[in-house]
Amino acid sequence: MKSVIVGTAGHIDHGKTALVKALTGIDADRLAEEKRRGITIDIGFAHLQLAGPGGEPLRLGFVDVPGHERFVRNMLAGVGGIDLVLLVIAADESIKPQTREHFEICRLLNIPRGITVLTKADLVDRETLDVVRLEVEDFLRGSFLDSSRAPIVPLSSLTGAGIDDLKRELARVAAEVPAKSVASSFRLPIDRVFTMKGHGTVITGTLISGTVRKEAEVDVFPLGRRARVRGVQVHGRPAEQATAGERTALNLAGFSPDELARGMTLATPGLFRTTSRLDVSLALLAGARPLKDRARVHFHAYTFETIAEVVLYEGKEVKPGQSALAQLRLQDPALLFPGDRFILRQFSPVVTIGGGVVLDALPLRRRVSREQTRAFLSALQAGDPETILRARAANRSDKGLSLAEAVAETGWRGELFEATAASLMQAGQLLRMGDRFVHPQAVESLKIALLDAVTAFHTRNPLVAGINKEELRNEFRVSPEMFPAVLDLLLKDGKLDVSGELVRLAGRGVVMKDEEAEAKKTIESAFATAGLKVPYLKDVLAGLPVDKARAHKIVTLLLRDKVLIKVSDELVFHREALDGLRKLMAEQKKKLPKIDVGAFKDLIGVTRKYAIPLLEYLDRERVTRRVGDLREIL
């Protein structure tokens, strides 16, 4: 059954609550003070089932709001999730101040459909009713309630005249309301909290997206705690589940009533986080005062309200009737998603001044130019998933965007993200690097930056074969998933070579000056001619025509290329001398498979200073194995 939420709006004492009762038989005024004073103070609820134009069943949930100017904040807590509005105007008073304010709030919330109801028609004559109708038509002209596309229904809640007409129009307009997506993530703003005998803590709200089932777990924001749903009611009746667009009551386990409050939100567990900063598009009403940069305002979204500071992305103020991109810095954290609508009220005196839509609920805390921010937010305003995902991936540069981050930022279900990502990857507009999705331009920029870094390293270190991989990654703080993927692309492009842990430009060798080449030859010759009676390395380096730093780099090259082999901290041998030692040990094994230190010294003609380090080297290389005071030749 299709569910539609209907909200009332209008000036105090224009008959909103009486109208709801005439339609549903339910008195939405539940508070004793409301009964005593005869005015609606807080939001109230009722429900009605109708048959649509084609006979299909429609379930309407009514949210009745207070009309007094002192209770506009309560009114705002009720209208956030409605699908269509009944703008109630008394025929004996016509348009009044809260008529105008409530109407503007509905426009700012982008409520797409509605019906204008002229109540108390029994109190005026036909001529007066016609005049009021003309005034209302003029007032609503060009809006979503323009009489050319939205009905105006005169009626009397007292006599019942016109109620059937309104029900027919309600059924017709409600049938046109697009069904809310049950495939979206579950989200339920709390508007009431109370205790029910035998059940414990109960909350109510308008389910704005997704579904919730009995025994499901939900996260409570901004508390960051989890609750279990012990029971579900939809429009006052027990149910196994509630779906988007329904007035819902949940019996929660794990919370006492004083821990919960209006303005909190229940949501799918483990996916989302609250925010204190919102990047938004806002618009000021034509009759508002200019809104200055850094101004404080009252912020309302669904049932949530707090104080916010407005930080404009361009200019020092927004003029009446104009729109602007801005960041709202909230005094209290909230769970909101892109696409959520909000209302702004002046800090003092408290009057409605504007509203807008959330574009980015989790803006990145990094320094970028305002031009970049405006371009990003403008892309988000485009609205289609592919443009939004492409912009979000680009906004994260070479860090990329994971599935979990995308869900937290957008409120999308994982299936929508993956389908959108697959379409973009097929078109070459998105790349996958490990578990992250990256904009191709970011990958190209990182490839260029890595190449520049390796080139700069070679320029600074001509005697070093290449830069260490980890050193290169840390220079850019690239994620562990991104770095090897981009490095692999550069290898496939033939731009870089990798040898072990060293990265170098493709075809790049060590570039030596004449004196460095001469020093290299001197070092190699000194150890090649020494055999196993090598000199100390420091003594060889002391006589070179290059400084100490370059001399050590040349030795590092010789060690890397295994021309020289380091046997101990002080002794370095030429590779050919050690190869000769291996052959000598193999021949010795044929004669005598075990040898002690003394015999080893005599065999190769060296002192103990060389013999012990060489034997330890042979042990490490598995040429020999120590057995007590002897070495067994393997």
C-alpha positions as CSV (number, residue, x, y, z in Angstrom):
1,M,0.0,0.0,0.0
2,K,1.3,3.4,-0.9
3,S,1.9,5.7,2.0
4,V,1.9,9.5,1.8
5,I,2.6,12.1,4.5
6,V,0.3,15.1,4.5
7,G,1.1,18.2,6.5
8,T,-1.0,21.2,7.4
9,A,0.2,24.8,7.3
10,G,-1.5,28.1,8.0
11,H,-2.3,30.8,10.5
12,I,-3.4,30.2,14.1
13,D,-7.2,29.5,14.5
14,H,-7.7,29.0,10.8
15,G,-9.0,25.5,11.5
16,K,-6.1,23.1,10.7
17,T,-6.8,20.7,13.6
18,A,-10.6,20.8,13.1
19,L,-9.9,20.0,9.4
20,V,-7.8,17.0,10.3
21,K,-10.5,15.7,12.7
22,A,-13.2,16.2,10.0
23,L,-11.1,14.2,7.5
24,T,-9.9,11.4,9.9
25,G,-12.1,11.4,13.0
26,I,-8.9,11.9,15.0
27,D,-8.3,14.9,17.3
28,A,-4.6,15.7,16.7
29,D,-4.4,17.9,19.8
30,R,-3.1,15.5,22.4
31,L,-1.9,17.9,25.1
32,A,-4.1,18.9,28.1
33,E,-2.9,22.5,27.6
34,E,-4.0,22.4,23.9
35,K,-7.5,21.3,25.0
36,R,-7.6,24.0,27.7
37,R,-6.4,26.9,25.6
38,G,-8.0,25.8,22.3
39,I,-4.9,26.2,20.3
40,T,-2.4,23.7,18.8
41,I,1.0,24.0,20.6
42,D,2.9,21.0,19.3
43,I,2.7,18.8,16.3
44,G,-0.1,16.2,16.2
45,F,-0.8,13.1,14.1
46,A,-3.7,11.3,12.5
47,H,-4.2,8.9,9.6
48,L,-6.7,8.1,6.9
49,Q,-7.1,5.5,4.2
50,L,-8.5,6.4,0.8
51,A,-8.9,4.8,-2.6
52,G,-6.9,6.4,-5.4
53,P,-8.3,7.3,-8.8
54,G,-7.7,3.8,-10.0
55,G,-9.1,2.2,-6.9
56,E,-5.6,1.6,-5.4
57,P,-5.4,1.9,-1.6
58,L,-3.7,5.0,-0.3
59,R,-2.6,5.4,3.4
60,L,-2.3,9.0,4.4
61,G,-0.5,10.1,7.5
62,F,-1.4,13.6,8.7
63,V,1.0,15.9,10.6
64,D,-0.9,18.8,12.1
65,V,1.2,21.8,13.0
66,P,0.7,24.8,15.3
67,G,-0.1,28.1,13.6
68,H,0.9,30.5,16.4
69,E,4.1,32.5,15.6
70,R,5.5,31.4,19.0
71,F,5.4,27.8,18.0
72,V,6.9,28.0,14.5
73,R,9.9,25.9,15.7
74,N,7.4,23.1,16.6
75,M,5.8,23.6,13.2
76,L,9.2,23.1,11.5
77,A,9.7,19.8,13.4
78,G,6.6,18.5,11.7
79,V,6.9,19.5,8.1
80,G,10.3,18.2,7.2
81,G,9.2,14.8,5.9
82,I,5.9,15.6,4.3
83,D,5.0,14.8,0.7
84,L,2.1,17.3,0.2
85,V,0.7,20.2,2.2
86,L,-2.7,21.4,3.0
87,L,-2.4,25.2,3.1
88,V,-5.3,26.2,5.4
89,I,-6.7,29.7,5.0
90,A,-9.9,30.8,6.9
91,A,-12.5,32.3,4.6
92,D,-13.5,34.8,7.2
93,E,-9.9,36.2,7.7
94,S,-8.1,35.4,4.4
95,I,-4.2,35.6,4.3
96,K,-2.5,36.4,7.6
97,P,1.1,36.6,8.8
98,Q,1.6,32.9,9.6
99,T,-0.1,32.0,6.3
100,R,2.7,33.8,4.6
101,E,5.5,32.4,6.8
102,H,4.2,28.8,6.6
103,F,3.8,29.1,2.9
104,E,7.4,30.4,2.5
105,I,8.7,27.5,4.7
106,C,6.9,25.0,2.4
107,R,8.5,26.6,-0.7
108,L,11.9,26.6,0.9
109,L,11.5,22.9,1.8
110,N,10.7,22.3,-1.8
111,I,7.4,20.5,-1.0
112,P,6.3,19.6,-4.5
113,R,2.5,19.2,-4.2
114,G,-0.3,20.6,-2.2
115,I,-3.9,21.7,-1.9
116,T,-5.2,25.0,-0.7
117,V,-8.1,24.7,1.7
118,L,-10.5,27.6,2.4
119,T,-11.9,26.7,5.8
120,K,-14.9,28.2,7.6
121,A,-16.7,28.7,4.4
122,D,-19.9,28.5,6.3
123,L,-19.1,31.8,8.1
124,V,-19.1,34.0,4.9
125,D,-21.4,34.6,2.0
126,R,-20.7,33.5,-1.6
127,E,-19.5,36.9,-2.6
128,T,-16.9,37.1,0.2
129,L,-15.8,33.6,-0.5
130,D,-15.2,34.5,-4.1
131,V,-13.1,37.6,-3.1
132,V,-11.0,35.5,-0.7
133,R,-10.5,33.0,-3.4
134,L,-9.2,35.7,-5.8
135,E,-6.9,37.0,-3.1
136,V,-5.5,33.5,-2.5
137,E,-5.0,32.8,-6.2
138,D,-3.1,36.0,-6.5
139,F,-1.0,35.2,-3.5
140,L,-0.1,31.7,-4.8
141,R,0.5,32.7,-8.4
142,G,3.7,31.2,-9.9
143,S,4.2,28.9,-6.9
144,F,3.8,25.1,-6.5
145,L,0.3,25.9,-5.2
146,D,-0.7,28.0,-8.3
147,S,-4.4,27.4,-8.9
148,S,-3.6,26.3,-12.5
149,R,-2.0,23.1,-11.2
150,A,-3.1,22.8,-7.5
151,P,-6.7,22.7,-6.4
152,I,-8.4,25.3,-4.1
153,V,-11.1,23.6,-2.0
154,P,-13.6,25.6,0.1
155,L,-15.2,23.7,2.9
156,S,-16.6,23.8,6.4
157,S,-15.2,21.4,9.0
158,L,-18.2,22.2,11.2
159,T,-21.0,21.3,8.7
160,G,-19.0,18.8,6.7
161,A,-19.7,20.7,3.4
162,G,-16.8,20.2,1.0
163,I,-15.0,17.5,3.0
164,D,-15.8,14.8,0.4
165,D,-14.5,17.2,-2.3
166,L,-11.3,17.5,-0.4
167,K,-11.0,13.7,0.0
168,R,-11.3,13.3,-3.8
169,E,-8.6,15.9,-4.4
170,L,-6.4,14.4,-1.7
171,A,-6.7,10.9,-3.3
172,R,-5.9,12.4,-6.8
173,V,-2.9,14.5,-5.6
174,A,-1.6,11.7,-3.3
175,A,-1.7,9.2,-6.1
176,E,0.7,11.5,-8.1
177,V,3.3,11.7,-5.3
178,P,6.3,9.5,-6.2
179,A,6.8,6.6,-3.8
180,K,9.7,7.1,-1.4
181,S,12.6,4.7,-2.0
182,V,12.5,1.7,0.3
183,A,15.8,0.7,-1.2
184,S,17.5,3.7,0.4
185,S,19.2,3.4,3.8
186,F,16.8,3.6,6.8
187,R,16.5,7.0,8.5
188,L,13.9,8.1,11.0
189,P,14.0,11.6,12.7
190,I,12.5,11.4,16.2
191,D,9.6,13.8,16.9
192,R,8.2,12.3,20.1
193,V,9.5,10.2,23.0
194,F,7.3,8.7,25.6
195,T,6.8,5.6,27.8
196,M,4.1,3.1,27.1
197,K,3.0,0.9,30.0
198,G,4.2,-2.7,29.4
199,H,6.5,-1.6,26.5
200,G,9.0,0.9,27.8
201,T,10.5,3.6,25.6
202,V,8.7,4.5,22.5
203,I,9.7,7.0,19.8
204,T,7.7,8.2,16.8
205,G,8.6,9.9,13.6
206,T,8.0,10.1,9.9
207,L,10.1,7.4,8.2
208,I,11.8,9.4,5.4
209,S,13.8,6.6,3.8
210,G,14.4,2.8,3.8
211,T,12.6,0.2,6.0
212,V,12.8,-0.9,9.6
213,R,11.8,-4.3,10.9
214,K,10.9,-5.7,14.3
215,E,14.1,-7.0,16.1
216,A,16.3,-4.9,13.9
217,E,19.3,-3.0,15.3
218,V,19.5,0.8,14.7
219,D,22.0,3.5,15.5
220,V,20.9,6.5,17.5
221,F,22.5,9.8,16.4
222,P,24.1,11.9,17.6
223,L,24.6,9.6,20.6
224,G,26.5,7.0,18.6
225,R,24.8,4.2,20.5
226,R,22.9,1.1,19.2
227,A,19.3,0.1,20.1
228,R,17.1,-2.9,19.3
229,V,13.6,-2.5,17.9
230,R,11.3,-4.5,20.1
231,G,8.2,-3.5,18.3
232,V,6.9,-1.5,15.3
233,Q,3.6,0.4,14.8
234,V,2.5,2.0,11.5
235,H,-0.3,4.6,11.8
236,G,-1.2,3.3,15.3
237,R,-1.3,-0.4,14.4
238,P,1.2,-3.2,15.1
239,A,3.3,-4.2,12.1
240,E,6.3,-6.4,11.3
241,Q,8.0,-3.5,9.4
242,A,7.6,0.1,8.5
243,T,8.6,1.6,5.1
244,A,9.5,5.0,3.8
245,G,6.6,7.5,3.9
246,E,4.8,6.0,6.9
247,R,4.2,7.5,10.3
248,T,6.1,5.1,12.5
249,A,6.3,4.3,16.2
250,L,9.2,2.1,17.5
251,N,9.5,0.4,20.8
252,L,13.3,0.6,21.6
253,A,15.3,-1.6,23.9
254,G,18.4,-0.3,25.5
255,F,17.3,3.3,26.1
256,S,15.3,5.1,28.8
257,P,13.0,8.0,27.7
258,D,15.2,10.7,29.2
259,E,18.1,9.6,27.1
260,L,16.2,10.4,23.8
261,A,14.8,13.6,22.5
262,R,13.2,15.2,19.5
263,G,15.9,16.1,17.0
264,M,17.7,12.8,17.3
265,T,17.7,10.4,14.3
266,L,17.6,6.6,14.0
267,A,19.5,5.1,11.0
268,T,21.0,1.9,9.6
269,P,23.7,0.7,11.9
270,G,27.4,0.9,11.2
271,L,27.3,3.1,8.1
272,F,27.0,6.8,9.0
273,R,28.5,9.5,11.2
274,T,27.2,12.9,12.4
275,T,28.5,16.2,11.1
276,S,29.0,19.7,12.5
277,R,29.8,21.3,9.1
278,L,27.5,21.4,6.1
279,D,28.3,22.8,2.6
280,V,25.0,24.1,1.3
281,S,23.2,26.1,-1.2
282,L,21.0,28.6,0.6
283,A,18.4,31.2,-0.5
284,L,17.1,34.2,1.3
285,L,13.5,35.3,1.2
286,A,12.8,38.5,-0.6
287,G,11.6,40.2,2.6
288,A,14.5,39.1,4.7
289,R,17.4,41.3,5.9
290,P,20.8,40.8,4.2
291,L,22.6,37.8,5.6
292,K,26.2,38.7,6.5
293,D,29.2,36.4,6.5
294,R,29.8,34.8,9.9
295,A,26.2,35.6,11.0
296,R,24.6,33.3,13.5
297,V,21.2,31.8,12.6
298,H,18.7,29.2,13.9
299,F,19.0,26.0,11.8
300,H,16.1,23.6,11.3
301,A,16.2,20.3,9.4
302,Y,13.5,17.6,9.9
303,T,13.0,17.5,13.7
304,F,16.5,18.8,14.4
305,E,17.3,22.4,15.4
306,T,20.5,24.1,16.5
307,I,22.4,27.4,16.2
308,A,24.7,27.7,13.1
309,E,27.3,30.1,11.9
310,V,27.1,31.0,8.2
311,V,30.4,31.1,6.3
312,L,29.9,32.4,2.8
313,Y,32.0,31.1,0.0
314,E,31.7,34.3,-2.0
315,G,31.1,37.9,-0.9
316,K,30.5,39.4,2.5
317,E,26.7,39.1,2.5
318,V,23.7,37.6,0.7
319,K,21.0,40.1,-0.3
320,P,17.3,39.4,0.0
321,G,16.0,37.1,-2.7
322,Q,19.5,35.9,-3.6
323,S,21.1,32.5,-3.4
324,A,24.7,31.6,-2.3
325,L,27.0,28.7,-1.6
326,A,28.0,28.6,2.1
327,Q,29.3,26.4,4.9
328,L,27.1,26.1,8.0
329,R,29.0,25.4,11.2
330,L,26.6,23.7,13.6
331,Q,26.6,24.2,17.3
332,D,25.4,20.6,17.8
333,P,26.2,17.6,15.6
334,A,23.5,16.1,13.3
335,L,23.0,13.2,10.9
336,L,22.1,14.8,7.5
337,F,22.7,13.8,3.9
338,P,23.1,15.6,0.6
339,G,19.7,16.6,-0.7
340,D,18.2,17.3,2.8
341,R,16.4,20.6,3.0
342,F,16.7,23.0,5.8
343,I,15.2,26.3,7.1
344,L,17.1,29.3,8.5
345,R,15.6,31.7,11.0
346,Q,17.1,34.9,12.1
347,F,19.0,34.8,15.4
348,S,17.1,37.7,16.8
349,P,14.3,38.5,16.4
350,V,13.5,34.9,15.5
351,V,11.8,35.0,12.1
352,T,12.1,32.8,9.0
353,I,14.7,34.3,6.6
354,G,15.5,31.5,4.2
355,G,16.5,27.9,3.6
356,G,18.2,25.6,1.2
357,V,19.6,22.2,0.5
358,V,22.6,20.3,1.8
359,L,25.2,19.6,-0.9
360,D,28.0,18.0,1.2
361,A,27.3,16.8,4.7
362,L,30.9,15.7,5.4
363,P,33.2,18.3,3.8
364,L,36.8,17.4,3.8
365,R,39.0,19.3,6.2
366,R,41.8,20.3,3.9
367,R,42.8,23.6,2.5
368,V,41.6,24.2,-1.0
369,S,40.8,27.5,-2.8
370,R,37.2,28.8,-2.6
371,E,37.1,28.5,-6.4
372,Q,37.8,24.8,-6.1
373,T,35.1,24.4,-3.4
374,R,32.6,26.3,-5.5
375,A,33.3,24.2,-8.6
376,F,32.9,21.0,-6.5
377,L,29.6,22.1,-4.9
378,S,28.3,23.2,-8.3
379,A,29.0,19.7,-9.6
380,L,27.1,18.2,-6.7
381,Q,24.1,20.5,-7.5
382,A,23.8,18.7,-10.9
383,G,22.0,15.9,-9.0
384,D,22.7,12.8,-11.2
385,P,24.6,10.0,-9.4
386,E,27.4,9.8,-12.1
387,T,28.2,13.5,-11.9
388,I,28.1,13.4,-8.1
389,L,30.4,10.3,-7.8
390,R,32.8,11.6,-10.4
391,A,33.0,14.9,-8.5
392,R,33.5,13.2,-5.1
393,A,36.3,11.0,-6.4
394,A,38.0,14.1,-7.9
395,N,37.6,16.0,-4.7
396,R,39.6,13.3,-2.9
397,S,42.4,13.7,-5.4
398,D,44.9,10.8,-5.3
399,K,43.6,9.5,-2.0
400,G,40.5,8.1,-3.8
401,L,37.1,7.2,-2.4
402,S,36.2,3.9,-0.8
403,L,32.8,2.3,-0.7
404,A,32.4,3.0,3.0
405,E,33.4,6.6,2.6
406,A,31.0,7.1,-0.3
407,V,28.1,5.6,1.7
408,A,28.8,7.8,4.7
409,E,29.1,11.0,2.5
410,T,26.0,10.4,0.3
411,G,23.6,8.2,2.3
412,W,23.4,5.9,-0.8
413,R,23.1,2.2,-0.4
414,G,26.2,0.3,-1.5
415,E,24.4,-1.2,-4.5
416,L,23.8,2.3,-6.0
417,F,27.4,3.3,-5.5
418,E,28.7,0.1,-7.1
419,A,26.4,0.3,-10.1
420,T,27.3,4.0,-10.6
421,A,31.0,3.3,-10.2
422,A,30.8,0.4,-12.7
423,S,29.2,2.6,-15.3
424,L,31.9,5.3,-14.9
425,M,34.7,2.8,-15.0
426,Q,33.3,1.3,-18.2
427,A,33.3,4.9,-19.7
428,G,36.9,5.4,-18.5
429,Q,35.8,8.2,-16.1
430,L,36.7,6.4,-12.9
431,L,39.6,4.0,-12.0
432,R,39.7,1.4,-9.4
433,M,42.9,1.2,-7.3
434,G,42.7,-1.6,-4.8
435,D,39.5,-0.9,-2.8
436,R,39.5,2.8,-3.8
437,F,37.9,4.6,-6.7
438,V,40.0,7.4,-8.2
439,H,39.4,10.0,-10.8
440,P,41.6,9.5,-13.9
441,Q,42.9,13.0,-13.7
442,A,44.2,12.4,-10.2
443,V,46.0,9.3,-11.4
444,E,47.6,11.2,-14.2
445,S,48.6,14.0,-11.9
446,L,50.2,11.5,-9.4
447,K,52.0,9.8,-12.3
448,I,53.6,13.1,-13.3
449,A,54.4,14.0,-9.7
450,L,56.1,10.6,-9.1
451,L,58.1,11.0,-12.3
452,D,59.2,14.5,-11.3
453,A,60.2,13.2,-7.8
454,V,62.3,10.4,-9.2
455,T,63.9,12.8,-11.7
456,A,64.7,15.3,-9.0
457,F,66.2,12.5,-6.8
458,H,68.5,11.5,-9.7
459,T,69.5,15.2,-10.1
460,R,70.3,15.5,-6.4
461,N,72.0,12.1,-6.2
462,P,73.7,11.2,-9.4
463,L,75.8,8.5,-7.7
464,V,72.7,6.7,-6.2
465,A,71.0,4.1,-8.4
466,G,67.5,5.0,-7.3
467,I,65.1,6.2,-4.6
468,N,63.8,3.7,-2.0
469,K,60.1,2.9,-2.6
470,E,59.0,3.7,0.9
471,E,60.8,7.0,0.8
472,L,59.1,7.9,-2.5
473,R,55.6,6.9,-1.1
474,N,56.2,8.9,2.1
475,E,57.1,12.0,0.1
476,F,53.6,12.1,-1.3
477,R,51.7,10.4,1.6
478,V,49.9,8.3,-0.9
479,S,47.7,5.5,0.4
480,P,49.2,1.9,0.5
481,E,46.7,0.9,-2.1
482,M,47.3,3.8,-4.5
483,F,51.1,3.8,-4.6
484,P,51.8,0.4,-6.0
485,A,49.0,0.7,-8.5
486,V,50.3,4.0,-9.9
487,L,53.9,2.7,-9.8
488,D,52.8,-0.4,-11.8
489,L,51.1,1.9,-14.4
490,L,54.4,3.8,-14.8
491,L,56.3,0.5,-15.2
492,K,53.9,-0.6,-17.9
493,D,54.3,2.8,-19.6
494,G,58.0,2.2,-19.6
495,K,58.7,5.4,-17.6
496,L,60.2,3.8,-14.5
497,D,62.3,0.7,-13.6
498,V,62.2,-1.0,-10.3
499,S,65.1,-3.1,-8.9
500,G,64.4,-4.6,-5.5
501,E,63.3,-1.7,-3.3
502,L,64.9,1.0,-5.6
503,V,62.9,3.0,-8.2
504,R,64.7,4.8,-11.0
505,L,63.9,6.4,-14.4
506,A,63.7,3.8,-17.1
507,G,67.2,3.3,-18.7
508,R,68.8,5.5,-16.1
509,G,72.2,4.5,-14.9
510,V,74.5,6.2,-12.4
511,V,76.1,9.3,-14.0
512,M,79.7,9.9,-12.9
513,K,82.1,12.7,-13.4
514,D,85.6,12.0,-14.5
515,E,87.1,12.1,-11.0
516,E,84.2,9.9,-9.7
517,A,84.8,7.3,-12.4
518,E,88.5,7.3,-11.6
519,A,87.8,6.8,-7.9
520,K,85.5,3.9,-8.7
521,K,88.3,2.3,-10.7
522,T,90.8,2.9,-7.9
523,I,88.5,1.3,-5.3
524,E,87.8,-1.8,-7.4
525,S,91.4,-2.2,-8.3
526,A,92.6,-1.9,-4.7
527,F,90.4,-4.8,-3.6
528,A,90.8,-6.9,-6.8
529,T,94.6,-7.0,-6.4
530,A,94.5,-7.6,-2.7
531,G,92.9,-11.0,-2.9
532,L,91.9,-12.1,0.6
533,K,94.4,-9.8,2.3
534,V,92.3,-6.7,1.8
535,P,93.1,-3.2,3.1
536,Y,90.7,-1.4,5.4
537,L,88.0,0.4,3.5
538,K,88.7,3.7,5.2
539,D,92.4,3.6,4.2
540,V,91.4,3.1,0.5
541,L,88.9,6.0,0.6
542,A,91.4,8.3,2.2
543,G,93.5,8.5,-1.0
544,L,90.7,9.1,-3.5
545,P,90.3,12.3,-5.5
546,V,86.7,12.8,-4.3
547,D,85.2,13.9,-1.0
548,K,84.1,11.4,1.6
549,A,80.4,11.6,0.9
550,R,80.8,10.8,-2.8
551,A,83.4,8.1,-2.0
552,H,80.8,6.3,0.2
553,K,78.2,6.6,-2.5
554,I,80.6,4.9,-5.0
555,V,81.2,2.1,-2.5
556,T,77.5,1.7,-2.1
557,L,77.2,1.3,-5.9
558,L,79.9,-1.3,-5.9
559,L,78.2,-3.2,-3.1
560,R,74.8,-2.9,-4.8
561,D,76.3,-4.4,-8.0
562,K,78.0,-7.1,-5.9
563,V,81.4,-6.1,-7.3
564,L,82.4,-5.7,-3.7
565,I,80.9,-7.8,-0.8
566,K,80.9,-6.6,2.8
567,V,82.0,-9.4,5.1
568,S,82.1,-7.5,8.3
569,D,81.9,-3.9,9.5
570,E,85.5,-3.3,8.6
571,L,86.3,-5.8,5.8
572,V,85.2,-5.6,2.2
573,F,86.3,-8.1,-0.4
574,H,86.2,-8.2,-4.2
575,R,83.7,-10.7,-5.5
576,E,86.3,-12.6,-7.5
577,A,88.4,-13.2,-4.3
578,L,85.4,-14.7,-2.5
579,D,84.4,-16.8,-5.6
580,G,88.0,-18.2,-5.5
581,L,87.6,-18.9,-1.8
582,R,84.5,-21.0,-2.5
583,K,86.3,-23.1,-5.1
584,L,89.2,-23.6,-2.7
585,M,86.8,-24.8,0.0
586,A,85.2,-27.2,-2.5
587,E,88.6,-28.7,-3.3
588,Q,89.5,-28.9,0.4
589,K,86.3,-30.9,1.1
590,K,87.6,-33.7,-1.2
591,K,90.7,-34.0,0.9
592,L,89.3,-33.3,4.4
593,P,85.7,-32.4,5.0
594,K,86.4,-30.6,8.3
595,I,88.8,-27.8,9.1
596,D,89.7,-25.7,12.2
597,V,90.7,-22.0,12.3
598,G,94.4,-22.8,12.2
599,A,94.2,-25.0,9.2
600,F,92.0,-22.5,7.5
601,K,94.6,-19.7,8.1
602,D,97.3,-21.9,6.6
603,L,95.1,-22.9,3.7
604,I,94.4,-19.3,2.5
605,G,97.5,-17.7,3.9
606,V,95.9,-15.0,6.1
607,T,96.0,-13.9,9.7
608,R,93.3,-14.5,12.3
609,K,92.1,-10.9,11.6
610,Y,90.8,-12.1,8.2
611,A,90.2,-15.8,9.0
612,I,87.5,-15.4,11.6
613,P,85.3,-12.9,9.6
614,L,85.8,-15.0,6.4
615,L,84.7,-18.2,8.2
616,E,81.6,-16.4,9.6
617,Y,80.8,-15.3,6.1
618,L,81.1,-18.9,4.8
619,D,78.8,-20.0,7.6
620,R,76.2,-17.4,6.6
621,E,76.5,-18.5,2.9
622,R,76.1,-22.1,3.9
623,V,79.5,-23.1,2.5
624,T,80.5,-24.3,6.0
625,R,78.8,-25.2,9.3
626,R,80.3,-24.7,12.7
627,V,80.5,-27.9,14.8
628,G,82.3,-27.1,18.0
629,D,85.8,-25.8,17.2
630,L,85.6,-27.2,13.7
631,R,83.9,-26.2,10.4
632,E,82.2,-28.8,8.4
633,I,82.5,-28.1,4.7
634,L,79.0,-28.5,3.1
